[in-house]
Amino acid sequence: MCNLSQIHVDAGLKRGLAKGRREGRKEGLAEGIKKEMIKNVTTIMRKTNQTADQVMDLLDIDKSLRPQIIRFIKQQNQ
């Protein structure tokens, strides 16, 4: 019985680790996209002398992401 229980535990652990890796990759990809988006916004701001809001309007950045982008830009400028 002990070996059978261990097989179930190992299988569950393997599934859990695989799921965690998939979720981690998604989060990492999302972070990379956000960082690239912030870089693009700040570059366009600098080159065109526009505000972050104007640039984000120009780029059609989703309204839900804008507060995070603005917060990061303010942190960089401090």
mmCIF file of the N, C-alpha and C atoms, coordinates in Angstrom:
data_MODEL
# 
_entry.id   MODEL 
# 
loop_
_atom_site.group_PDB 
_atom_site.id 
_atom_site.type_symbol 
_atom_site.label_atom_id 
_atom_site.label_alt_id 
_atom_site.label_comp_id 
_atom_site.label_asym_id 
_atom_site.label_entity_id 
_atom_site.label_seq_id 
_atom_site.pdbx_PDB_ins_code 
_atom_site.Cartn_x 
_atom_site.Cartn_y 
_atom_site.Cartn_z 
_atom_site.occupancy 
_atom_site.B_iso_or_equiv 
_atom_site.pdbx_formal_charge 
_atom_site.auth_seq_id 
_atom_site.auth_comp_id 
_atom_site.auth_asym_id 
_atom_site.auth_atom_id 
_atom_site.pdbx_PDB_model_num 
ATOM 1   N N  . MET A 1 1  ? 0.811  -1.195 0.000   1.00 0.00 ? 1  MET A N  1 
ATOM 2   C CA . MET A 1 1  ? 0.000  0.000  0.000   1.00 0.00 ? 1  MET A CA 1 
ATOM 3   C C  . MET A 1 1  ? 0.856  1.262  0.000   1.00 0.00 ? 1  MET A C  1 
ATOM 4   N N  . CYS A 1 2  ? 1.957  1.228  0.682   1.00 0.00 ? 2  CYS A N  1 
ATOM 5   C CA . CYS A 1 2  ? 2.806  2.405  0.787   1.00 0.00 ? 2  CYS A CA 1 
ATOM 6   C C  . CYS A 1 2  ? 3.311  2.829  -0.588  1.00 0.00 ? 2  CYS A C  1 
ATOM 7   N N  . ASN A 1 3  ? 3.721  1.855  -1.403  1.00 0.00 ? 3  ASN A N  1 
ATOM 8   C CA . ASN A 1 3  ? 4.217  2.172  -2.734  1.00 0.00 ? 3  ASN A CA 1 
ATOM 9   C C  . ASN A 1 3  ? 3.120  2.761  -3.609  1.00 0.00 ? 3  ASN A C  1 
ATOM 10  N N  . LEU A 1 4  ? 1.905  2.256  -3.489  1.00 0.00 ? 4  LEU A N  1 
ATOM 11  C CA . LEU A 1 4  ? 0.776  2.766  -4.272  1.00 0.00 ? 4  LEU A CA 1 
ATOM 12  C C  . LEU A 1 4  ? 0.477  4.211  -3.886  1.00 0.00 ? 4  LEU A C  1 
ATOM 13  N N  . SER A 1 5  ? 0.514  4.524  -2.617  1.00 0.00 ? 5  SER A N  1 
ATOM 14  C CA . SER A 1 5  ? 0.293  5.901  -2.152  1.00 0.00 ? 5  SER A CA 1 
ATOM 15  C C  . SER A 1 5  ? 1.369  6.822  -2.691  1.00 0.00 ? 5  SER A C  1 
ATOM 16  N N  . GLN A 1 6  ? 2.599  6.352  -2.681  1.00 0.00 ? 6  GLN A N  1 
ATOM 17  C CA . GLN A 1 6  ? 3.708  7.163  -3.165  1.00 0.00 ? 6  GLN A CA 1 
ATOM 18  C C  . GLN A 1 6  ? 3.559  7.465  -4.655  1.00 0.00 ? 6  GLN A C  1 
ATOM 19  N N  . ILE A 1 7  ? 3.049  6.525  -5.416  1.00 0.00 ? 7  ILE A N  1 
ATOM 20  C CA . ILE A 1 7  ? 2.820  6.731  -6.848  1.00 0.00 ? 7  ILE A CA 1 
ATOM 21  C C  . ILE A 1 7  ? 1.825  7.863  -7.052  1.00 0.00 ? 7  ILE A C  1 
ATOM 22  N N  . HIS A 1 8  ? 0.752  7.888  -6.273  1.00 0.00 ? 8  HIS A N  1 
ATOM 23  C CA . HIS A 1 8  ? -0.257 8.945  -6.382  1.00 0.00 ? 8  HIS A CA 1 
ATOM 24  C C  . HIS A 1 8  ? 0.322  10.297 -5.968  1.00 0.00 ? 8  HIS A C  1 
ATOM 25  N N  . VAL A 1 9  ? 1.102  10.307 -4.921  1.00 0.00 ? 9  VAL A N  1 
ATOM 26  C CA . VAL A 1 9  ? 1.732  11.547 -4.464  1.00 0.00 ? 9  VAL A CA 1 
ATOM 27  C C  . VAL A 1 9  ? 2.683  12.067 -5.534  1.00 0.00 ? 9  VAL A C  1 
ATOM 28  N N  . ASP A 1 10 ? 3.498  11.191 -6.079  1.00 0.00 ? 10 ASP A N  1 
ATOM 29  C CA . ASP A 1 10 ? 4.450  11.596 -7.119  1.00 0.00 ? 10 ASP A CA 1 
ATOM 30  C C  . ASP A 1 10 ? 3.736  12.134 -8.356  1.00 0.00 ? 10 ASP A C  1 
ATOM 31  N N  . ALA A 1 11 ? 2.655  11.484 -8.762  1.00 0.00 ? 11 ALA A N  1 
ATOM 32  C CA . ALA A 1 11 ? 1.902  11.932 -9.942  1.00 0.00 ? 11 ALA A CA 1 
ATOM 33  C C  . ALA A 1 11 ? 1.289  13.305 -9.693  1.00 0.00 ? 11 ALA A C  1 
ATOM 34  N N  . GLY A 1 12 ? 0.749  13.490 -8.498  1.00 0.00 ? 12 GLY A N  1 
ATOM 35  C CA . GLY A 1 12 ? 0.163  14.795 -8.161  1.00 0.00 ? 12 GLY A CA 1 
ATOM 36  C C  . GLY A 1 12 ? 1.207  15.889 -8.133  1.00 0.00 ? 12 GLY A C  1 
ATOM 37  N N  . LEU A 1 13 ? 2.369  15.574 -7.579  1.00 0.00 ? 13 LEU A N  1 
ATOM 38  C CA . LEU A 1 13 ? 3.465  16.534 -7.522  1.00 0.00 ? 13 LEU A CA 1 
ATOM 39  C C  . LEU A 1 13 ? 3.928  16.901 -8.932  1.00 0.00 ? 13 LEU A C  1 
ATOM 40  N N  . LYS A 1 14 ? 4.042  15.896 -9.787  1.00 0.00 ? 14 LYS A N  1 
ATOM 41  C CA . LYS A 1 14 ? 4.473  16.131 -11.169 1.00 0.00 ? 14 LYS A CA 1 
ATOM 42  C C  . LYS A 1 14 ? 3.473  17.038 -11.891 1.00 0.00 ? 14 LYS A C  1 
ATOM 43  N N  . ARG A 1 15 ? 2.179  16.790 -11.737 1.00 0.00 ? 15 ARG A N  1 
ATOM 44  C CA . ARG A 1 15 ? 1.149  17.639 -12.367 1.00 0.00 ? 15 ARG A CA 1 
ATOM 45  C C  . ARG A 1 15 ? 1.205  19.054 -11.814 1.00 0.00 ? 15 ARG A C  1 
ATOM 46  N N  . GLY A 1 16 ? 1.383  19.166 -10.498 1.00 0.00 ? 16 GLY A N  1 
ATOM 47  C CA . GLY A 1 16 ? 1.451  20.489 -9.869  1.00 0.00 ? 16 GLY A CA 1 
ATOM 48  C C  . GLY A 1 16 ? 2.646  21.296 -10.341 1.00 0.00 ? 16 GLY A C  1 
ATOM 49  N N  . LEU A 1 17 ? 3.790  20.659 -10.468 1.00 0.00 ? 17 LEU A N  1 
ATOM 50  C CA . LEU A 1 17 ? 4.990  21.345 -10.946 1.00 0.00 ? 17 LEU A CA 1 
ATOM 51  C C  . LEU A 1 17 ? 4.835  21.785 -12.396 1.00 0.00 ? 17 LEU A C  1 
ATOM 52  N N  . ALA A 1 18 ? 4.238  20.928 -13.220 1.00 0.00 ? 18 ALA A N  1 
ATOM 53  C CA . ALA A 1 18 ? 4.030  21.279 -14.629 1.00 0.00 ? 18 ALA A CA 1 
ATOM 54  C C  . ALA A 1 18 ? 3.094  22.481 -14.744 1.00 0.00 ? 18 ALA A C  1 
ATOM 55  N N  . LYS A 1 19 ? 2.039  22.474 -13.944 1.00 0.00 ? 19 LYS A N  1 
ATOM 56  C CA . LYS A 1 19 ? 1.091  23.604 -13.961 1.00 0.00 ? 19 LYS A CA 1 
ATOM 57  C C  . LYS A 1 19 ? 1.790  24.881 -13.491 1.00 0.00 ? 19 LYS A C  1 
ATOM 58  N N  . GLY A 1 20 ? 2.590  24.788 -12.462 1.00 0.00 ? 20 GLY A N  1 
ATOM 59  C CA . GLY A 1 20 ? 3.322  25.948 -11.952 1.00 0.00 ? 20 GLY A CA 1 
ATOM 60  C C  . GLY A 1 20 ? 4.288  26.519 -12.983 1.00 0.00 ? 20 GLY A C  1 
ATOM 61  N N  . ARG A 1 21 ? 4.950  25.636 -13.713 1.00 0.00 ? 21 ARG A N  1 
ATOM 62  C CA . ARG A 1 21 ? 5.863  26.107 -14.768 1.00 0.00 ? 21 ARG A CA 1 
ATOM 63  C C  . ARG A 1 21 ? 5.093  26.825 -15.867 1.00 0.00 ? 21 ARG A C  1 
ATOM 64  N N  . ARG A 1 22 ? 3.951  26.286 -16.274 1.00 0.00 ? 22 ARG A N  1 
ATOM 65  C CA . ARG A 1 22 ? 3.141  26.940 -17.316 1.00 0.00 ? 22 ARG A CA 1 
ATOM 66  C C  . ARG A 1 22 ? 2.691  28.316 -16.860 1.00 0.00 ? 22 ARG A C  1 
ATOM 67  N N  . GLU A 1 23 ? 2.211  28.410 -15.633 1.00 0.00 ? 23 GLU A N  1 
ATOM 68  C CA . GLU A 1 23 ? 1.750  29.696 -15.111 1.00 0.00 ? 23 GLU A CA 1 
ATOM 69  C C  . GLU A 1 23 ? 2.906  30.681 -14.976 1.00 0.00 ? 23 GLU A C  1 
ATOM 70  N N  . GLY A 1 24 ? 4.058  30.187 -14.559 1.00 0.00 ? 24 GLY A N  1 
ATOM 71  C CA . GLY A 1 24 ? 5.235  31.041 -14.427 1.00 0.00 ? 24 GLY A CA 1 
ATOM 72  C C  . GLY A 1 24 ? 5.683  31.589 -15.773 1.00 0.00 ? 24 GLY A C  1 
ATOM 73  N N  . ARG A 1 25 ? 5.612  30.768 -16.798 1.00 0.00 ? 25 ARG A N  1 
ATOM 74  C CA . ARG A 1 25 ? 5.975  31.230 -18.145 1.00 0.00 ? 25 ARG A CA 1 
ATOM 75  C C  . ARG A 1 25 ? 5.025  32.319 -18.615 1.00 0.00 ? 25 ARG A C  1 
ATOM 76  N N  . LYS A 1 26 ? 3.729  32.120 -18.357 1.00 0.00 ? 26 LYS A N  1 
ATOM 77  C CA . LYS A 1 26 ? 2.745  33.133 -18.755 1.00 0.00 ? 26 LYS A CA 1 
ATOM 78  C C  . LYS A 1 26 ? 3.012  34.454 -18.048 1.00 0.00 ? 26 LYS A C  1 
ATOM 79  N N  . GLU A 1 27 ? 3.280  34.382 -16.747 1.00 0.00 ? 27 GLU A N  1 
ATOM 80  C CA . GLU A 1 27 ? 3.557  35.596 -15.981 1.00 0.00 ? 27 GLU A CA 1 
ATOM 81  C C  . GLU A 1 27 ? 4.836  36.265 -16.467 1.00 0.00 ? 27 GLU A C  1 
ATOM 82  N N  . GLY A 1 28 ? 5.849  35.471 -16.758 1.00 0.00 ? 28 GLY A N  1 
ATOM 83  C CA . GLY A 1 28 ? 7.105  36.014 -17.255 1.00 0.00 ? 28 GLY A CA 1 
ATOM 84  C C  . GLY A 1 28 ? 6.924  36.695 -18.597 1.00 0.00 ? 28 GLY A C  1 
ATOM 85  N N  . LEU A 1 29 ? 6.133  36.099 -19.459 1.00 0.00 ? 29 LEU A N  1 
ATOM 86  C CA . LEU A 1 29 ? 5.860  36.687 -20.762 1.00 0.00 ? 29 LEU A CA 1 
ATOM 87  C C  . LEU A 1 29 ? 5.100  37.991 -20.601 1.00 0.00 ? 29 LEU A C  1 
ATOM 88  N N  . ALA A 1 30 ? 4.107  38.001 -19.713 1.00 0.00 ? 30 ALA A N  1 
ATOM 89  C CA . ALA A 1 30 ? 3.336  39.225 -19.475 1.00 0.00 ? 30 ALA A CA 1 
ATOM 90  C C  . ALA A 1 30 ? 4.230  40.332 -18.932 1.00 0.00 ? 30 ALA A C  1 
ATOM 91  N N  . GLU A 1 31 ? 5.152  39.997 -18.026 1.00 0.00 ? 31 GLU A N  1 
ATOM 92  C CA . GLU A 1 31 ? 6.075  40.997 -17.480 1.00 0.00 ? 31 GLU A CA 1 
ATOM 93  C C  . GLU A 1 31 ? 6.978  41.553 -18.570 1.00 0.00 ? 31 GLU A C  1 
ATOM 94  N N  . GLY A 1 32 ? 7.464  40.674 -19.438 1.00 0.00 ? 32 GLY A N  1 
ATOM 95  C CA . GLY A 1 32 ? 8.311  41.111 -20.535 1.00 0.00 ? 32 GLY A CA 1 
ATOM 96  C C  . GLY A 1 32 ? 7.590  42.055 -21.475 1.00 0.00 ? 32 GLY A C  1 
ATOM 97  N N  . ILE A 1 33 ? 6.339  41.751 -21.738 1.00 0.00 ? 33 ILE A N  1 
ATOM 98  C CA . ILE A 1 33 ? 5.532  42.612 -22.606 1.00 0.00 ? 33 ILE A CA 1 
ATOM 99  C C  . ILE A 1 33 ? 5.319  43.960 -21.940 1.00 0.00 ? 33 ILE A C  1 
ATOM 100 N N  . LYS A 1 34 ? 5.014  43.949 -20.632 1.00 0.00 ? 34 LYS A N  1 
ATOM 101 C CA . LYS A 1 34 ? 4.819  45.214 -19.915 1.00 0.00 ? 34 LYS A CA 1 
ATOM 102 C C  . LYS A 1 34 ? 6.078  46.066 -19.929 1.00 0.00 ? 34 LYS A C  1 
ATOM 103 N N  . LYS A 1 35 ? 7.222  45.429 -19.700 1.00 0.00 ? 35 LYS A N  1 
ATOM 104 C CA . LYS A 1 35 ? 8.485  46.174 -19.687 1.00 0.00 ? 35 LYS A CA 1 
ATOM 105 C C  . LYS A 1 35 ? 8.758  46.783 -21.055 1.00 0.00 ? 35 LYS A C  1 
ATOM 106 N N  . GLU A 1 36 ? 8.485  46.031 -22.106 1.00 0.00 ? 36 GLU A N  1 
ATOM 107 C CA . GLU A 1 36 ? 8.693  46.540 -23.462 1.00 0.00 ? 36 GLU A CA 1 
ATOM 108 C C  . GLU A 1 36 ? 7.723  47.692 -23.756 1.00 0.00 ? 36 GLU A C  1 
ATOM 109 N N  . MET A 1 37 ? 6.497  47.562 -23.268 1.00 0.00 ? 37 MET A N  1 
ATOM 110 C CA . MET A 1 37 ? 5.498  48.609 -23.455 1.00 0.00 ? 37 MET A CA 1 
ATOM 111 C C  . MET A 1 37 ? 5.931  49.893 -22.738 1.00 0.00 ? 37 MET A C  1 
ATOM 112 N N  . ILE A 1 38 ? 6.425  49.757 -21.519 1.00 0.00 ? 38 ILE A N  1 
ATOM 113 C CA . ILE A 1 38 ? 6.890  50.918 -20.747 1.00 0.00 ? 38 ILE A CA 1 
ATOM 114 C C  . ILE A 1 38 ? 8.063  51.581 -21.454 1.00 0.00 ? 38 ILE A C  1 
ATOM 115 N N  . LYS A 1 39 ? 8.975  50.757 -21.957 1.00 0.00 ? 39 LYS A N  1 
ATOM 116 C CA . LYS A 1 39 ? 10.125 51.289 -22.684 1.00 0.00 ? 39 LYS A CA 1 
ATOM 117 C C  . LYS A 1 39 ? 9.657  52.074 -23.911 1.00 0.00 ? 39 LYS A C  1 
ATOM 118 N N  . ASN A 1 40 ? 8.693  51.529 -24.648 1.00 0.00 ? 40 ASN A N  1 
ATOM 119 C CA . ASN A 1 40 ? 8.178  52.212 -25.829 1.00 0.00 ? 40 ASN A CA 1 
ATOM 120 C C  . ASN A 1 40 ? 7.506  53.526 -25.471 1.00 0.00 ? 40 ASN A C  1 
ATOM 121 N N  . VAL A 1 41 ? 6.710  53.519 -24.418 1.00 0.00 ? 41 VAL A N  1 
ATOM 122 C CA . VAL A 1 41 ? 6.010  54.741 -23.999 1.00 0.00 ? 41 VAL A CA 1 
ATOM 123 C C  . VAL A 1 41 ? 7.023  55.810 -23.610 1.00 0.00 ? 41 VAL A C  1 
ATOM 124 N N  . THR A 1 42 ? 8.012  55.454 -22.811 1.00 0.00 ? 42 THR A N  1 
ATOM 125 C CA . THR A 1 42 ? 8.982  56.462 -22.372 1.00 0.00 ? 42 THR A CA 1 
ATOM 126 C C  . THR A 1 42 ? 9.823  56.981 -23.545 1.00 0.00 ? 42 THR A C  1 
ATOM 127 N N  . THR A 1 43 ? 10.168 56.113 -24.473 1.00 0.00 ? 43 THR A N  1 
ATOM 128 C CA . THR A 1 43 ? 10.937 56.551 -25.643 1.00 0.00 ? 43 THR A CA 1 
ATOM 129 C C  . THR A 1 43 ? 10.139 57.524 -26.485 1.00 0.00 ? 43 THR A C  1 
ATOM 130 N N  . ILE A 1 44 ? 8.881  57.206 -26.736 1.00 0.00 ? 44 ILE A N  1 
ATOM 131 C CA . ILE A 1 44 ? 8.034  58.094 -27.540 1.00 0.00 ? 44 ILE A CA 1 
ATOM 132 C C  . ILE A 1 44 ? 7.791  59.402 -26.801 1.00 0.00 ? 44 ILE A C  1 
ATOM 133 N N  . MET A 1 45 ? 7.610  59.342 -25.486 1.00 0.00 ? 45 MET A N  1 
ATOM 134 C CA . MET A 1 45 ? 7.429  60.567 -24.698 1.00 0.00 ? 45 MET A CA 1 
ATOM 135 C C  . MET A 1 45 ? 8.626  61.490 -24.881 1.00 0.00 ? 45 MET A C  1 
ATOM 136 N N  . ARG A 1 46 ? 9.808  60.911 -24.750 1.00 0.00 ? 46 ARG A N  1 
ATOM 137 C CA . ARG A 1 46 ? 11.038 61.697 -24.836 1.00 0.00 ? 46 ARG A CA 1 
ATOM 138 C C  . ARG A 1 46 ? 11.219 62.293 -26.233 1.00 0.00 ? 46 ARG A C  1 
ATOM 139 N N  . LYS A 1 47 ? 10.936 61.521 -27.265 1.00 0.00 ? 47 LYS A N  1 
ATOM 140 C CA . LYS A 1 47 ? 11.186 61.973 -28.634 1.00 0.00 ? 47 LYS A CA 1 
ATOM 141 C C  . LYS A 1 47 ? 10.121 62.920 -29.170 1.00 0.00 ? 47 LYS A C  1 
ATOM 142 N N  . THR A 1 48 ? 8.903  62.842 -28.633 1.00 0.00 ? 48 THR A N  1 
ATOM 143 C CA . THR A 1 48 ? 7.824  63.673 -29.164 1.00 0.00 ? 48 THR A CA 1 
ATOM 144 C C  . THR A 1 48 ? 7.382  64.769 -28.211 1.00 0.00 ? 48 THR A C  1 
ATOM 145 N N  . ASN A 1 49 ? 7.940  64.785 -27.010 1.00 0.00 ? 49 ASN A N  1 
ATOM 146 C CA . ASN A 1 49 ? 7.546  65.768 -25.998 1.00 0.00 ? 49 ASN A CA 1 
ATOM 147 C C  . ASN A 1 49 ? 6.062  65.672 -25.639 1.00 0.00 ? 49 ASN A C  1 
ATOM 148 N N  . GLN A 1 50 ? 5.545  64.464 -25.573 1.00 0.00 ? 50 GLN A N  1 
ATOM 149 C CA . GLN A 1 50 ? 4.155  64.243 -25.204 1.00 0.00 ? 50 GLN A CA 1 
ATOM 150 C C  . GLN A 1 50 ? 4.087  63.616 -23.821 1.00 0.00 ? 50 GLN A C  1 
ATOM 151 N N  . THR A 1 51 ? 2.901  63.726 -23.208 1.00 0.00 ? 51 THR A N  1 
ATOM 152 C CA . THR A 1 51 ? 2.692  63.111 -21.897 1.00 0.00 ? 51 THR A CA 1 
ATOM 153 C C  . THR A 1 51 ? 2.488  61.610 -22.054 1.00 0.00 ? 51 THR A C  1 
ATOM 154 N N  . ALA A 1 52 ? 2.584  60.907 -20.940 1.00 0.00 ? 52 ALA A N  1 
ATOM 155 C CA . ALA A 1 52 ? 2.360  59.462 -20.959 1.00 0.00 ? 52 ALA A CA 1 
ATOM 156 C C  . ALA A 1 52 ? 0.944  59.148 -21.440 1.00 0.00 ? 52 ALA A C  1 
ATOM 157 N N  . ASP A 1 53 ? -0.036 59.929 -20.989 1.00 0.00 ? 53 ASP A N  1 
ATOM 158 C CA . ASP A 1 53 ? -1.421 59.693 -21.414 1.00 0.00 ? 53 ASP A CA 1 
ATOM 159 C C  . ASP A 1 53 ? -1.585 59.878 -22.919 1.00 0.00 ? 53 ASP A C  1 
ATOM 160 N N  . GLN A 1 54 ? -0.947 60.902 -23.464 1.00 0.00 ? 54 GLN A N  1 
ATOM 161 C CA . GLN A 1 54 ? -1.043 61.135 -24.908 1.00 0.00 ? 54 GLN A CA 1 
ATOM 162 C C  . GLN A 1 54 ? -0.424 59.978 -25.691 1.00 0.00 ? 54 GLN A C  1 
ATOM 163 N N  . VAL A 1 55 ? 0.706  59.508 -25.239 1.00 0.00 ? 55 VAL A N  1 
ATOM 164 C CA . VAL A 1 55 ? 1.384  58.403 -25.925 1.00 0.00 ? 55 VAL A CA 1 
ATOM 165 C C  . VAL A 1 55 ? 0.562  57.121 -25.801 1.00 0.00 ? 55 VAL A C  1 
ATOM 166 N N  . MET A 1 56 ? 0.017  56.850 -24.617 1.00 0.00 ? 56 MET A N  1 
ATOM 167 C CA . MET A 1 56 ? -0.782 55.641 -24.441 1.00 0.00 ? 56 MET A CA 1 
ATOM 168 C C  . MET A 1 56 ? -2.055 55.696 -25.273 1.00 0.00 ? 56 MET A C  1 
ATOM 169 N N  . ASP A 1 57 ? -2.629 56.890 -25.447 1.00 0.00 ? 57 ASP A N  1 
ATOM 170 C CA . ASP A 1 57 ? -3.772 57.038 -26.351 1.00 0.00 ? 57 ASP A CA 1 
ATOM 171 C C  . ASP A 1 57 ? -3.344 56.712 -27.777 1.00 0.00 ? 57 ASP A C  1 
ATOM 172 N N  . LEU A 1 58 ? -2.210 57.230 -28.177 1.00 0.00 ? 58 LEU A N  1 
ATOM 173 C CA . LEU A 1 58 ? -1.686 57.004 -29.514 1.00 0.00 ? 58 LEU A CA 1 
ATOM 174 C C  . LEU A 1 58 ? -1.456 55.515 -29.773 1.00 0.00 ? 58 LEU A C  1 
ATOM 175 N N  . LEU A 1 59 ? -0.949 54.813 -28.772 1.00 0.00 ? 59 LEU A N  1 
ATOM 176 C CA . LEU A 1 59 ? -0.639 53.389 -28.899 1.00 0.00 ? 59 LEU A CA 1 
ATOM 177 C C  . LEU A 1 59 ? -1.827 52.480 -28.585 1.00 0.00 ? 59 LEU A C  1 
ATOM 178 N N  . ASP A 1 60 ? -2.965 53.067 -28.220 1.00 0.00 ? 60 ASP A N  1 
ATOM 179 C CA . ASP A 1 60 ? -4.167 52.294 -27.854 1.00 0.00 ? 60 ASP A CA 1 
ATOM 180 C C  . ASP A 1 60 ? -3.893 51.279 -26.754 1.00 0.00 ? 60 ASP A C  1 
ATOM 181 N N  . ILE A 1 61 ? -3.169 51.713 -25.732 1.00 0.00 ? 61 ILE A N  1 
ATOM 182 C CA . ILE A 1 61 ? -2.878 50.832 -24.600 1.00 0.00 ? 61 ILE A CA 1 
ATOM 183 C C  . ILE A 1 61 ? -4.129 50.715 -23.748 1.00 0.00 ? 61 ILE A C  1 
ATOM 184 N N  . ASP A 1 62 ? -4.431 49.499 -23.351 1.00 0.00 ? 62 ASP A N  1 
ATOM 185 C CA . ASP A 1 62 ? -5.624 49.214 -22.565 1.00 0.00 ? 62 ASP A CA 1 
ATOM 186 C C  . ASP A 1 62 ? -5.643 50.052 -21.286 1.00 0.00 ? 62 ASP A C  1 
ATOM 187 N N  . LYS A 1 63 ? -6.806 50.565 -20.963 1.00 0.00 ? 63 LYS A N  1 
ATOM 188 C CA . LYS A 1 63 ? -6.955 51.453 -19.802 1.00 0.00 ? 63 LYS A CA 1 
ATOM 189 C C  . LYS A 1 63 ? -6.577 50.767 -18.493 1.00 0.00 ? 63 LYS A C  1 
ATOM 190 N N  . SER A 1 64 ? -6.738 49.459 -18.417 1.00 0.00 ? 64 SER A N  1 
ATOM 191 C CA . SER A 1 64 ? -6.413 48.748 -17.174 1.00 0.00 ? 64 SER A CA 1 
ATOM 192 C C  . SER A 1 64 ? -4.903 48.700 -16.922 1.00 0.00 ? 64 SER A C  1 
ATOM 193 N N  . LEU A 1 65 ? -4.090 48.837 -17.962 1.00 0.00 ? 65 LEU A N  1 
ATOM 194 C CA . LEU A 1 65 ? -2.633 48.788 -17.800 1.00 0.00 ? 65 LEU A CA 1 
ATOM 195 C C  . LEU A 1 65 ? -2.028 50.152 -17.520 1.00 0.00 ? 65 LEU A C  1 
ATOM 196 N N  . ARG A 1 66 ? -2.742 51.205 -17.821 1.00 0.00 ? 66 ARG A N  1 
ATOM 197 C CA . ARG A 1 66 ? -2.196 52.556 -17.738 1.00 0.00 ? 66 ARG A CA 1 
ATOM 198 C C  . ARG A 1 66 ? -1.718 52.963 -16.345 1.00 0.00 ? 66 ARG A C  1 
ATOM 199 N N  . PRO A 1 67 ? -2.463 52.693 -15.275 1.00 0.00 ? 67 PRO A N  1 
ATOM 200 C CA . PRO A 1 67 ? -1.959 53.090 -13.947 1.00 0.00 ? 67 PRO A CA 1 
ATOM 201 C C  . PRO A 1 67 ? -0.617 52.446 -13.602 1.00 0.00 ? 67 PRO A C  1 
ATOM 202 N N  . GLN A 1 68 ? -0.434 51.187 -13.973 1.00 0.00 ? 68 GLN A N  1 
ATOM 203 C CA . GLN A 1 68 ? 0.830  50.506 -13.698 1.00 0.00 ? 68 GLN A CA 1 
ATOM 204 C C  . GLN A 1 68 ? 1.976  51.151 -14.474 1.00 0.00 ? 68 GLN A C  1 
ATOM 205 N N  . ILE A 1 69 ? 1.710  51.492 -15.722 1.00 0.00 ? 69 ILE A N  1 
ATOM 206 C CA . ILE A 1 69 ? 2.737  52.101 -16.566 1.00 0.00 ? 69 ILE A CA 1 
ATOM 207 C C  . ILE A 1 69 ? 3.118  53.474 -16.020 1.00 0.00 ? 69 ILE A C  1 
ATOM 208 N N  . ILE A 1 70 ? 2.123  54.268 -15.676 1.00 0.00 ? 70 ILE A N  1 
ATOM 209 C CA . ILE A 1 70 ? 2.383  55.612 -15.137 1.00 0.00 ? 70 ILE A CA 1 
ATOM 210 C C  . ILE A 1 70 ? 3.154  55.519 -13.827 1.00 0.00 ? 70 ILE A C  1 
ATOM 211 N N  . ARG A 1 71 ? 2.775  54.575 -12.962 1.00 0.00 ? 71 ARG A N  1 
ATOM 212 C CA . ARG A 1 71 ? 3.461  54.390 -11.688 1.00 0.00 ? 71 ARG A CA 1 
ATOM 213 C C  . ARG A 1 71 ? 4.941  54.049 -11.920 1.00 0.00 ? 71 ARG A C  1 
ATOM 214 N N  . PHE A 1 72 ? 5.210  53.178 -12.864 1.00 0.00 ? 72 PHE A N  1 
ATOM 215 C CA . PHE A 1 72 ? 6.585  52.788 -13.140 1.00 0.00 ? 72 PHE A CA 1 
ATOM 216 C C  . PHE A 1 72 ? 7.382  53.952 -13.716 1.00 0.00 ? 72 PHE A C  1 
ATOM 217 N N  . ILE A 1 73 ? 6.766  54.728 -14.599 1.00 0.00 ? 73 ILE A N  1 
ATOM 218 C CA . ILE A 1 73 ? 7.453  55.889 -15.183 1.00 0.00 ? 73 ILE A CA 1 
ATOM 219 C C  . ILE A 1 73 ? 7.798  56.905 -14.105 1.00 0.00 ? 73 ILE A C  1 
ATOM 220 N N  . LYS A 1 74 ? 6.870  57.137 -13.182 1.00 0.00 ? 74 LYS A N  1 
ATOM 221 C CA . LYS A 1 74 ? 7.132  58.081 -12.084 1.00 0.00 ? 74 LYS A CA 1 
ATOM 222 C C  . LYS A 1 74 ? 8.274  57.581 -11.209 1.00 0.00 ? 74 LYS A C  1 
ATOM 223 N N  . GLN A 1 75 ? 8.333  56.285 -10.963 1.00 0.00 ? 75 GLN A N  1 
ATOM 224 C CA . GLN A 1 75 ? 9.410  55.719 -10.152 1.00 0.00 ? 75 GLN A CA 1 
ATOM 225 C C  . GLN A 1 75 ? 10.763 55.891 -10.840 1.00 0.00 ? 75 GLN A C  1 
ATOM 226 N N  . GLN A 1 76 ? 10.781 55.758 -12.161 1.00 0.00 ? 76 GLN A N  1 
ATOM 227 C CA . GLN A 1 76 ? 12.030 55.922 -12.902 1.00 0.00 ? 76 GLN A CA 1 
ATOM 228 C C  . GLN A 1 76 ? 12.525 57.365 -12.853 1.00 0.00 ? 76 GLN A C  1 
ATOM 229 N N  . ASN A 1 77 ? 11.610 58.311 -12.794 1.00 0.00 ? 77 ASN A N  1 
ATOM 230 C CA . ASN A 1 77 ? 11.980 59.716 -12.841 1.00 0.00 ? 77 ASN A CA 1 
ATOM 231 C C  . ASN A 1 77 ? 12.338 60.295 -11.471 1.00 0.00 ? 77 ASN A C  1 
ATOM 232 N N  . GLN A 1 78 ? 12.263 59.509 -10.430 1.00 0.00 ? 78 GLN A N  1 
ATOM 233 C CA . GLN A 1 78 ? 12.574 60.017 -9.099  1.00 0.00 ? 78 GLN A CA 1 
ATOM 234 C C  . GLN A 1 78 ? 14.045 59.983 -8.807  1.00 0.00 ? 78 GLN A C  1 
# 
